[in-house]
Amino acid sequence: MQLPQRVLLKEVGTRDGFQMEKQWIPTKHKIEICNLLSDCGFQEMQFIAFVHPKAVPNMADAEEVLQNIRRNPHTNYSALIPNRKGFERAYANGIRQVEMTMSATDSHNISNLNCTTQQSLKRVEECLALGLDMKLAVGIAVAFGCPFEGRPPFERIKWIVDSLVGMGIREIGLADTSGVGDPRQVYEYACRLREAYPEVHYYFHPHNTHGTAIANVIAILQAGITTIDTSVAGLGGCPYAPGASGNVATEDLVQVLEAMGIDTGIDIDKLIAAANRTEEVVGHSDSATLRAGKLDQIVEGGPHYQCNL
């Protein structure tokens, strides 16, 4: 297995996870969990979204959260934006790193953003034309499978990447939004894209709808992509994917990678404490770690049973 010595995990739970919650999460709890996660050692956290409050009610207090979190000087804090208005709003609030998302298929893009993929590409151009000192990444949703159109052909993904690279975008995310990608497909797409545009920094955004997220992470690491989006307590999901669970649980992936000798730089005990508190706040989780405990305790220090066969 050709695996890296270290990976970069970007925590997205207080954005991707919280935005999926139907019940309002009090602002003080959002701030509390952001602070707990900031102490875990993440280099990157996408912690809020600047979107219309009617579209995503739990992001209505983005400015208040931003103003009151305790920032770790070793962490880069970024936001998700849907369009130029969100881009300008993020800049006005001091954010200098944002991500815009678009879908690989028109059907999903229309459902999610009320425009076609081509129109979303125009929105990227509009943001860049402002000339602001802002780092812009673009994530491609449903890159490995769409609930409306099935698996998009590689040529469709490459067309989007071609367009983005032509605009000067150098950070592009590949999202398994519906959680239907398999390790072979993920590996193949990642290898072909890296070969086509080696100057691009790619990142992977896996969902665990069909329980394949960690397997897909291992596949994409072997393909050479080493930045992975994760969500505390396994929160998140996709409203258009039947039976969707959340994103890959940060604490689950950290434990698996560390067990394989891959450094994440994350304090697992602090992370589990943050995950437990997150579960208390939202009332649920999708985390094997929270169900079964720490992996090293189970492997090394668990009870021993005699089996008589």
Secondary structure as a PSIPRED ss2 file (coil, helix, strand):
# PSIPRED VFORMAT (PSIPRED V4.0)

   1 M C   1.000  0.000  0.000
   2 Q C   1.000  0.000  0.000
   3 L C   1.000  0.000  0.000
   4 P C   1.000  0.000  0.000
   5 Q C   1.000  0.000  0.000
   6 R E   0.000  0.000  1.000
   7 V C   1.000  0.000  0.000
   8 L E   0.000  0.000  1.000
   9 L E   0.000  0.000  1.000
  10 K E   0.000  0.000  1.000
  11 E E   0.000  0.000  1.000
  12 V C   1.000  0.000  0.000
  13 G H   0.000  1.000  0.000
  14 T H   0.000  1.000  0.000
  15 R H   0.000  1.000  0.000
  16 D H   0.000  1.000  0.000
  17 G H   0.000  1.000  0.000
  18 F H   0.000  1.000  0.000
  19 Q H   0.000  1.000  0.000
  20 M H   0.000  1.000  0.000
  21 E C   1.000  0.000  0.000
  22 K C   1.000  0.000  0.000
  23 Q C   1.000  0.000  0.000
  24 W C   1.000  0.000  0.000
  25 I C   1.000  0.000  0.000
  26 P C   1.000  0.000  0.000
  27 T H   0.000  1.000  0.000
  28 K H   0.000  1.000  0.000
  29 H H   0.000  1.000  0.000
  30 K H   0.000  1.000  0.000
  31 I H   0.000  1.000  0.000
  32 E H   0.000  1.000  0.000
  33 I H   0.000  1.000  0.000
  34 C H   0.000  1.000  0.000
  35 N H   0.000  1.000  0.000
  36 L H   0.000  1.000  0.000
  37 L H   0.000  1.000  0.000
  38 S H   0.000  1.000  0.000
  39 D C   1.000  0.000  0.000
  40 C C   1.000  0.000  0.000
  41 G C   1.000  0.000  0.000
  42 F C   1.000  0.000  0.000
  43 Q C   1.000  0.000  0.000
  44 E E   0.000  0.000  1.000
  45 M E   0.000  0.000  1.000
  46 Q E   0.000  0.000  1.000
  47 F E   0.000  0.000  1.000
  48 I E   0.000  0.000  1.000
  49 A E   0.000  0.000  1.000
  50 F C   1.000  0.000  0.000
  51 V C   1.000  0.000  0.000
  52 H C   1.000  0.000  0.000
  53 P C   1.000  0.000  0.000
  54 K C   1.000  0.000  0.000
  55 A C   1.000  0.000  0.000
  56 V C   1.000  0.000  0.000
  57 P H   0.000  1.000  0.000
  58 N H   0.000  1.000  0.000
  59 M H   0.000  1.000  0.000
  60 A C   1.000  0.000  0.000
  61 D C   1.000  0.000  0.000
  62 A H   0.000  1.000  0.000
  63 E H   0.000  1.000  0.000
  64 E H   0.000  1.000  0.000
  65 V H   0.000  1.000  0.000
  66 L H   0.000  1.000  0.000
  67 Q H   0.000  1.000  0.000
  68 N H   0.000  1.000  0.000
  69 I C   1.000  0.000  0.000
  70 R C   1.000  0.000  0.000
  71 R C   1.000  0.000  0.000
  72 N C   1.000  0.000  0.000
  73 P C   1.000  0.000  0.000
  74 H C   1.000  0.000  0.000
  75 T C   1.000  0.000  0.000
  76 N E   0.000  0.000  1.000
  77 Y E   0.000  0.000  1.000
  78 S E   0.000  0.000  1.000
  79 A E   0.000  0.000  1.000
  80 L E   0.000  0.000  1.000
  81 I E   0.000  0.000  1.000
  82 P C   1.000  0.000  0.000
  83 N C   1.000  0.000  0.000
  84 R H   0.000  1.000  0.000
  85 K H   0.000  1.000  0.000
  86 G H   0.000  1.000  0.000
  87 F H   0.000  1.000  0.000
  88 E H   0.000  1.000  0.000
  89 R H   0.000  1.000  0.000
  90 A H   0.000  1.000  0.000
  91 Y H   0.000  1.000  0.000
  92 A H   0.000  1.000  0.000
  93 N C   1.000  0.000  0.000
  94 G C   1.000  0.000  0.000
  95 I C   1.000  0.000  0.000
  96 R C   1.000  0.000  0.000
  97 Q E   0.000  0.000  1.000
  98 V E   0.000  0.000  1.000
  99 E E   0.000  0.000  1.000
 100 M E   0.000  0.000  1.000
 101 T E   0.000  0.000  1.000
 102 M E   0.000  0.000  1.000
 103 S E   0.000  0.000  1.000
 104 A C   1.000  0.000  0.000
 105 T C   1.000  0.000  0.000
 106 D H   0.000  1.000  0.000
 107 S H   0.000  1.000  0.000
 108 H H   0.000  1.000  0.000
 109 N H   0.000  1.000  0.000
 110 I H   0.000  1.000  0.000
 111 S H   0.000  1.000  0.000
 112 N H   0.000  1.000  0.000
 113 L H   0.000  1.000  0.000
 114 N C   1.000  0.000  0.000
 115 C C   1.000  0.000  0.000
 116 T C   1.000  0.000  0.000
 117 T H   0.000  1.000  0.000
 118 Q H   0.000  1.000  0.000
 119 Q H   0.000  1.000  0.000
 120 S H   0.000  1.000  0.000
 121 L H   0.000  1.000  0.000
 122 K H   0.000  1.000  0.000
 123 R H   0.000  1.000  0.000
 124 V H   0.000  1.000  0.000
 125 E H   0.000  1.000  0.000
 126 E H   0.000  1.000  0.000
 127 C H   0.000  1.000  0.000
 128 L H   0.000  1.000  0.000
 129 A H   0.000  1.000  0.000
 130 L C   1.000  0.000  0.000
 131 G C   1.000  0.000  0.000
 132 L C   1.000  0.000  0.000
 133 D C   1.000  0.000  0.000
 134 M C   1.000  0.000  0.000
 135 K E   0.000  0.000  1.000
 136 L E   0.000  0.000  1.000
 137 A E   0.000  0.000  1.000
 138 V E   0.000  0.000  1.000
 139 G E   0.000  0.000  1.000
 140 I E   0.000  0.000  1.000
 141 A E   0.000  0.000  1.000
 142 V C   1.000  0.000  0.000
 143 A C   1.000  0.000  0.000
 144 F C   1.000  0.000  0.000
 145 G C   1.000  0.000  0.000
 146 C E   0.000  0.000  1.000
 147 P C   1.000  0.000  0.000
 148 F C   1.000  0.000  0.000
 149 E C   1.000  0.000  0.000
 150 G E   0.000  0.000  1.000
 151 R C   1.000  0.000  0.000
 152 P C   1.000  0.000  0.000
 153 P C   1.000  0.000  0.000
 154 F H   0.000  1.000  0.000
 155 E H   0.000  1.000  0.000
 156 R H   0.000  1.000  0.000
 157 I H   0.000  1.000  0.000
 158 K H   0.000  1.000  0.000
 159 W H   0.000  1.000  0.000
 160 I H   0.000  1.000  0.000
 161 V H   0.000  1.000  0.000
 162 D H   0.000  1.000  0.000
 163 S H   0.000  1.000  0.000
 164 L H   0.000  1.000  0.000
 165 V H   0.000  1.000  0.000
 166 G H   0.000  1.000  0.000
 167 M H   0.000  1.000  0.000
 168 G C   1.000  0.000  0.000
 169 I C   1.000  0.000  0.000
 170 R C   1.000  0.000  0.000
 171 E E   0.000  0.000  1.000
 172 I E   0.000  0.000  1.000
 173 G E   0.000  0.000  1.000
 174 L E   0.000  0.000  1.000
 175 A E   0.000  0.000  1.000
 176 D E   0.000  0.000  1.000
 177 T C   1.000  0.000  0.000
 178 S C   1.000  0.000  0.000
 179 G C   1.000  0.000  0.000
 180 V C   1.000  0.000  0.000
 181 G C   1.000  0.000  0.000
 182 D C   1.000  0.000  0.000
 183 P H   0.000  1.000  0.000
 184 R H   0.000  1.000  0.000
 185 Q H   0.000  1.000  0.000
 186 V H   0.000  1.000  0.000
 187 Y H   0.000  1.000  0.000
 188 E H   0.000  1.000  0.000
 189 Y H   0.000  1.000  0.000
 190 A H   0.000  1.000  0.000
 191 C H   0.000  1.000  0.000
 192 R H   0.000  1.000  0.000
 193 L H   0.000  1.000  0.000
 194 R H   0.000  1.000  0.000
 195 E H   0.000  1.000  0.000
 196 A H   0.000  1.000  0.000
 197 Y C   1.000  0.000  0.000
 198 P C   1.000  0.000  0.000
 199 E C   1.000  0.000  0.000
 200 V C   1.000  0.000  0.000
 201 H E   0.000  0.000  1.000
 202 Y E   0.000  0.000  1.000
 203 Y E   0.000  0.000  1.000
 204 F E   0.000  0.000  1.000
 205 H E   0.000  0.000  1.000
 206 P E   0.000  0.000  1.000
 207 H E   0.000  0.000  1.000
 208 N C   1.000  0.000  0.000
 209 T C   1.000  0.000  0.000
 210 H C   1.000  0.000  0.000
 211 G C   1.000  0.000  0.000
 212 T C   1.000  0.000  0.000
 213 A H   0.000  1.000  0.000
 214 I H   0.000  1.000  0.000
 215 A H   0.000  1.000  0.000
 216 N H   0.000  1.000  0.000
 217 V H   0.000  1.000  0.000
 218 I H   0.000  1.000  0.000
 219 A H   0.000  1.000  0.000
 220 I H   0.000  1.000  0.000
 221 L H   0.000  1.000  0.000
 222 Q H   0.000  1.000  0.000
 223 A C   1.000  0.000  0.000
 224 G C   1.000  0.000  0.000
 225 I C   1.000  0.000  0.000
 226 T C   1.000  0.000  0.000
 227 T E   0.000  0.000  1.000
 228 I E   0.000  0.000  1.000
 229 D E   0.000  0.000  1.000
 230 T E   0.000  0.000  1.000
 231 S E   0.000  0.000  1.000
 232 V H   0.000  1.000  0.000
 233 A H   0.000  1.000  0.000
 234 G H   0.000  1.000  0.000
 235 L C   1.000  0.000  0.000
 236 G C   1.000  0.000  0.000
 237 G C   1.000  0.000  0.000
 238 C C   1.000  0.000  0.000
 239 P C   1.000  0.000  0.000
 240 Y C   1.000  0.000  0.000
 241 A C   1.000  0.000  0.000
 242 P C   1.000  0.000  0.000
 243 G C   1.000  0.000  0.000
 244 A C   1.000  0.000  0.000
 245 S C   1.000  0.000  0.000
 246 G C   1.000  0.000  0.000
 247 N E   0.000  0.000  1.000
 248 V C   1.000  0.000  0.000
 249 A E   0.000  0.000  1.000
 250 T H   0.000  1.000  0.000
 251 E H   0.000  1.000  0.000
 252 D H   0.000  1.000  0.000
 253 L H   0.000  1.000  0.000
 254 V H   0.000  1.000  0.000
 255 Q H   0.000  1.000  0.000
 256 V H   0.000  1.000  0.000
 257 L H   0.000  1.000  0.000
 258 E H   0.000  1.000  0.000
 259 A H   0.000  1.000  0.000
 260 M C   1.000  0.000  0.000
 261 G C   1.000  0.000  0.000
 262 I C   1.000  0.000  0.000
 263 D E   0.000  0.000  1.000
 264 T C   1.000  0.000  0.000
 265 G C   1.000  0.000  0.000
 266 I C   1.000  0.000  0.000
 267 D C   1.000  0.000  0.000
 268 I H   0.000  1.000  0.000
 269 D H   0.000  1.000  0.000
 270 K H   0.000  1.000  0.000
 271 L H   0.000  1.000  0.000
 272 I H   0.000  1.000  0.000
 273 A H   0.000  1.000  0.000
 274 A H   0.000  1.000  0.000
 275 A H   0.000  1.000  0.000
 276 N H   0.000  1.000  0.000
 277 R H   0.000  1.000  0.000
 278 T H   0.000  1.000  0.000
 279 E H   0.000  1.000  0.000
 280 E H   0.000  1.000  0.000
 281 V H   0.000  1.000  0.000
 282 V H   0.000  1.000  0.000
 283 G C   1.000  0.000  0.000
 284 H C   1.000  0.000  0.000
 285 S C   1.000  0.000  0.000
 286 D C   1.000  0.000  0.000
 287 S C   1.000  0.000  0.000
 288 A H   0.000  1.000  0.000
 289 T H   0.000  1.000  0.000
 290 L H   0.000  1.000  0.000
 291 R H   0.000  1.000  0.000
 292 A H   0.000  1.000  0.000
 293 G C   1.000  0.000  0.000
 294 K C   1.000  0.000  0.000
 295 L H   0.000  1.000  0.000
 296 D H   0.000  1.000  0.000
 297 Q H   0.000  1.000  0.000
 298 I H   0.000  1.000  0.000
 299 V H   0.000  1.000  0.000
 300 E H   0.000  1.000  0.000
 301 G H   0.000  1.000  0.000
 302 G C   1.000  0.000  0.000
 303 P C   1.000  0.000  0.000
 304 H C   1.000  0.000  0.000
 305 Y C   1.000  0.000  0.000
 306 Q C   1.000  0.000  0.000
 307 C C   1.000  0.000  0.000
 308 N C   1.000  0.000  0.000
 309 L C   1.000  0.000  0.000
